[in-house]
Amino acid sequence: MENTDKKILTFLYRNSADAHTPVTYSCEFLADYLEIKIEELEGESEKLIKLGYISKAEIVNKRVQITISQFGRETIQKALM
């Protein structure tokens, strides 16, 4: 697992709500925290959707809204072990 992937999964696990409850973060904050460029957030979001960790990620007005998938927290926890 790449360092960025581990950081993303750890962040989502610690800061996400229940499944299907969207959580919103500033793109700038999230990119800084993950040590990636803001432009890379969309690609990372698509990757997390394909892996089943999140069900939706939207970037609107410099904010990213992330929705954890139904089994996302469990899947993330297993991936971090």
Buried (B, 14 or more C-beta within 10 A) or exposed (E): EEEBBEBBBEBBBEEBEEBEEBBEBBBEEBBEBBEBEBEEBBEBBEBBBEBEBBBEBEBEEEBBEBBBBEEBBEBBEEBEE
